[in-house]
Each structure stands twice: as structure tokens, then as C-alpha cells.
Amino acid sequence: MPAIGYVTKQPNGAYKGQLKTLSIRAEIDILPNGAKSGETQPDYRVLTQGVEIGAGWVRTGEASGKDYVSLSLAAPEFGPRKLYANLGRAAGHDEGDVFAVIWNPAD
């Protein structure tokens, strides 16, 4: 799966970085959802330029048993469908706080 951006984990648990596709370059912030009050609500909110474009949930990998963040993004620039991605370890980055935004096609 291709990386469509990279983010760096911040000391407060948020992630900050950039989303890059052929037609989109946007600074993104993935912020902990401090207002979460139920299991169905997201663990993170995804924003660009102060506008919410998605959400993220902490999931546990079936094979690895490790937690990761699963993202769902929607914006007019993406067309009528949502874009799904996961945060995963970034290849070639030795820093433990750099993650790739890995595109996860729905079909």
C-alpha cells in the first residue's frame, strides 16, 4: 500500500504532518478527541487549516496484537467517496515517532 503522507507524533499524543496525493498537498493535524464520551465516537479528529476532514480510531492488529490508528477522511477534493488510511511505521525513518499515512483502498 502506498504512503500518501507522513506525520510525527507529538508529546501530547497528537500527530502533525502532511497529506500528499497527486492533486492534494495539505498540512494535517490528528488530534486526540478530548470530547469522546462513547465507544462509537472517534479517538482522534483530523483537521487541515482548522477544518475537520476526518476521524481516527485506535484499532488492534489481528496478527501483531499492536495498536494502530485507522483513519477515515472526507473532503470535496477526494470526490464522493471517503479515503481510508492507517498510520504505520514509516520505512526509512529511524525515529520512532514518524508514521506513514498508508492508503487503504476500500475496494
matplotlib code that plots the C-alpha trace (Angstrom):
import matplotlib.pyplot as plt

x = [0.0, 1.4, 2.1, 0.1, 1.8, 3.8, 3.1, 5.1, 3.7, 3.7, 4.4, 0.7, -0.4, -1.4, 0.1, 1.3, 2.4, 1.3, -1.1, 0.2, -1.6, -1.3, -3.6, -3.6, -0.9, -2.3, -0.9, -2.9, -3.3, -4.6, -5.8, -6.9, -10.7, -11.0, -14.8, -15.1, -17.9, -18.7, -17.2, -18.5, -17.0, -13.6, -10.4, -8.9, -10.2, -8.3, -8.1, -6.5, -6.4, -8.9, -11.4, -12.3, -11.9, -12.0, -11.6, -9.4, -9.9, -7.4, -7.5, -5.6, -3.9, -5.1, -1.8, 0.6, -1.7, -0.3, -2.4, -2.5, -4.7, -7.2, -8.3, -11.4, -11.1, -13.7, -13.4, -14.7, -11.2, -11.5, -14.7, -17.8, -16.0, -14.2, -10.5, -9.3, -5.8, -3.8, -0.9, 2.1, 5.8, 7.5, 10.1, 13.5, 12.8, 14.8, 12.8, 10.1, 7.7, 7.4, 4.5, 3.3, -0.3, -0.9, -3.7, -6.1, -8.4, -12.0, -12.3]
y = [0.0, 3.4, 6.1, 9.3, 11.3, 11.4, 12.5, 12.9, 12.0, 15.0, 14.8, 15.5, 12.4, 14.3, 13.8, 16.6, 16.3, 16.4, 14.5, 14.2, 12.8, 13.6, 16.6, 17.4, 18.7, 19.6, 20.1, 17.9, 17.6, 14.4, 15.5, 13.4, 13.6, 15.1, 15.2, 11.4, 10.1, 6.7, 3.7, 4.6, 8.1, 8.5, 8.6, 11.4, 14.2, 15.0, 18.7, 20.8, 24.6, 24.3, 22.4, 18.8, 16.4, 13.1, 11.0, 8.2, 5.1, 3.1, -0.5, -3.6, -5.6, -9.2, -10.8, -8.4, -7.6, -4.0, -0.8, 1.4, 4.4, 3.8, 7.0, 7.9, 11.1, 13.0, 16.3, 17.7, 17.2, 13.4, 13.2, 11.5, 8.7, 8.5, 7.9, 5.3, 5.1, 3.7, 5.1, 2.7, 2.8, 4.8, 2.9, 4.6, 6.6, 5.7, 8.0, 6.1, 9.0, 9.2, 7.4, 6.9, 7.6, 4.4, 4.4, 1.6, 1.3, 0.3, -1.9]
z = [0.0, -0.9, 1.7, 1.0, 3.7, 6.8, 10.3, 13.5, 16.9, 19.3, 23.1, 23.7, 21.7, 18.6, 15.1, 12.8, 9.2, 5.6, 3.3, -0.3, -3.3, -7.0, -6.6, -2.9, -0.5, 2.9, 6.3, 8.7, 12.4, 14.0, 17.4, 20.4, 20.8, 24.3, 24.0, 23.4, 25.5, 24.0, 22.3, 18.8, 18.8, 17.3, 19.3, 17.0, 14.9, 11.6, 10.7, 7.9, 8.2, 11.1, 9.1, 10.2, 7.3, 9.2, 12.2, 13.6, 15.8, 17.7, 16.5, 17.4, 14.7, 14.5, 13.7, 15.6, 18.6, 18.4, 18.4, 15.3, 14.2, 11.4, 9.6, 7.6, 5.6, 3.5, 1.6, -1.7, -3.1, -2.6, -4.6, -3.4, -1.6, 1.7, 1.8, 4.3, 5.7, 8.6, 10.5, 10.2, 10.8, 8.1, 6.1, 6.1, 9.2, 12.3, 14.6, 16.5, 16.3, 12.4, 10.9, 7.3, 6.3, 4.4, 1.9, 2.4, -0.6, 0.2, -2.9]

ax = plt.figure().add_subplot(projection="3d")
ax.plot(x, y, z, "-o")
ax.set_aspect("equal")
plt.show()
